[in-house]
Amino acid sequence: MNSRPKKNTVQKLPTGIPGFEHISFGGLPRGRTTLVSGSAGSAKTVFAVQFLIEGVTLSGESGVFVTFEESPRDIVRNMNGFGWDLQDLIDQKKLAFVDAAMDPGDEVLEAGHYDLGALVADRKSTRLNSS
């Protein structure tokens, strides 16, 4: 079996994660949405944060992390264990977190089609009104 990718394949976006670059033949498909899934504790958050950090530090990109379970504060604290200063990137406006986690008492108002734009606008409005 040939382990080299064929020519004229999907263009890849490097992740900056050496082991992943090797097994994915160069990174994530460029210009496409990629779903990272796995069971609890399988390092999905670590993968996503490392991808964002590499994009910010190596490529000068900005990044957004949308969390549906862990609070941004917990993620920032947990990633400090890897030596990653996310708060510094947040302060520089290079990295942003969107906390999309539902509070335990929240009522579900809509089921079905999901509009992330409406979520971001709603969260921003909530933060502005609670100040």
Secondary structure as a PSIPRED ss2 file (coil, helix, strand):
# PSIPRED VFORMAT (PSIPRED V4.0)

   1 M C   1.000  0.000  0.000
   2 N C   1.000  0.000  0.000
   3 S C   1.000  0.000  0.000
   4 R C   1.000  0.000  0.000
   5 P C   1.000  0.000  0.000
   6 K C   1.000  0.000  0.000
   7 K C   1.000  0.000  0.000
   8 N C   1.000  0.000  0.000
   9 T C   1.000  0.000  0.000
  10 V C   1.000  0.000  0.000
  11 Q C   1.000  0.000  0.000
  12 K E   0.000  0.000  1.000
  13 L E   0.000  0.000  1.000
  14 P C   1.000  0.000  0.000
  15 T C   1.000  0.000  0.000
  16 G C   1.000  0.000  0.000
  17 I C   1.000  0.000  0.000
  18 P H   0.000  1.000  0.000
  19 G H   0.000  1.000  0.000
  20 F H   0.000  1.000  0.000
  21 E H   0.000  1.000  0.000
  22 H H   0.000  1.000  0.000
  23 I H   0.000  1.000  0.000
  24 S C   1.000  0.000  0.000
  25 F C   1.000  0.000  0.000
  26 G C   1.000  0.000  0.000
  27 G C   1.000  0.000  0.000
  28 L E   0.000  0.000  1.000
  29 P E   0.000  0.000  1.000
  30 R C   1.000  0.000  0.000
  31 G C   1.000  0.000  0.000
  32 R C   1.000  0.000  0.000
  33 T C   1.000  0.000  0.000
  34 T C   1.000  0.000  0.000
  35 L C   1.000  0.000  0.000
  36 V C   1.000  0.000  0.000
  37 S C   1.000  0.000  0.000
  38 G C   1.000  0.000  0.000
  39 S C   1.000  0.000  0.000
  40 A C   1.000  0.000  0.000
  41 G C   1.000  0.000  0.000
  42 S C   1.000  0.000  0.000
  43 A C   1.000  0.000  0.000
  44 K H   0.000  1.000  0.000
  45 T H   0.000  1.000  0.000
  46 V H   0.000  1.000  0.000
  47 F H   0.000  1.000  0.000
  48 A H   0.000  1.000  0.000
  49 V H   0.000  1.000  0.000
  50 Q H   0.000  1.000  0.000
  51 F H   0.000  1.000  0.000
  52 L H   0.000  1.000  0.000
  53 I H   0.000  1.000  0.000
  54 E H   0.000  1.000  0.000
  55 G H   0.000  1.000  0.000
  56 V H   0.000  1.000  0.000
  57 T H   0.000  1.000  0.000
  58 L H   0.000  1.000  0.000
  59 S H   0.000  1.000  0.000
  60 G C   1.000  0.000  0.000
  61 E C   1.000  0.000  0.000
  62 S C   1.000  0.000  0.000
  63 G E   0.000  0.000  1.000
  64 V E   0.000  0.000  1.000
  65 F E   0.000  0.000  1.000
  66 V E   0.000  0.000  1.000
  67 T E   0.000  0.000  1.000
  68 F C   1.000  0.000  0.000
  69 E C   1.000  0.000  0.000
  70 E C   1.000  0.000  0.000
  71 S C   1.000  0.000  0.000
  72 P H   0.000  1.000  0.000
  73 R H   0.000  1.000  0.000
  74 D H   0.000  1.000  0.000
  75 I H   0.000  1.000  0.000
  76 V H   0.000  1.000  0.000
  77 R H   0.000  1.000  0.000
  78 N H   0.000  1.000  0.000
  79 M H   0.000  1.000  0.000
  80 N H   0.000  1.000  0.000
  81 G H   0.000  1.000  0.000
  82 F H   0.000  1.000  0.000
  83 G C   1.000  0.000  0.000
  84 W C   1.000  0.000  0.000
  85 D C   1.000  0.000  0.000
  86 L H   0.000  1.000  0.000
  87 Q H   0.000  1.000  0.000
  88 D H   0.000  1.000  0.000
  89 L H   0.000  1.000  0.000
  90 I H   0.000  1.000  0.000
  91 D H   0.000  1.000  0.000
  92 Q C   1.000  0.000  0.000
  93 K C   1.000  0.000  0.000
  94 K C   1.000  0.000  0.000
  95 L E   0.000  0.000  1.000
  96 A E   0.000  0.000  1.000
  97 F E   0.000  0.000  1.000
  98 V E   0.000  0.000  1.000
  99 D E   0.000  0.000  1.000
 100 A C   1.000  0.000  0.000
 101 A C   1.000  0.000  0.000
 102 M C   1.000  0.000  0.000
 103 D C   1.000  0.000  0.000
 104 P C   1.000  0.000  0.000
 105 G C   1.000  0.000  0.000
 106 D C   1.000  0.000  0.000
 107 E C   1.000  0.000  0.000
 108 V C   1.000  0.000  0.000
 109 L C   1.000  0.000  0.000
 110 E C   1.000  0.000  0.000
 111 A C   1.000  0.000  0.000
 112 G C   1.000  0.000  0.000
 113 H C   1.000  0.000  0.000
 114 Y C   1.000  0.000  0.000
 115 D C   1.000  0.000  0.000
 116 L H   0.000  1.000  0.000
 117 G H   0.000  1.000  0.000
 118 A H   0.000  1.000  0.000
 119 L H   0.000  1.000  0.000
 120 V H   0.000  1.000  0.000
 121 A H   0.000  1.000  0.000
 122 D H   0.000  1.000  0.000
 123 R H   0.000  1.000  0.000
 124 K H   0.000  1.000  0.000
 125 S H   0.000  1.000  0.000
 126 T H   0.000  1.000  0.000
 127 R H   0.000  1.000  0.000
 128 L H   0.000  1.000  0.000
 129 N H   0.000  1.000  0.000
 130 S H   0.000  1.000  0.000
 131 S C   1.000  0.000  0.000
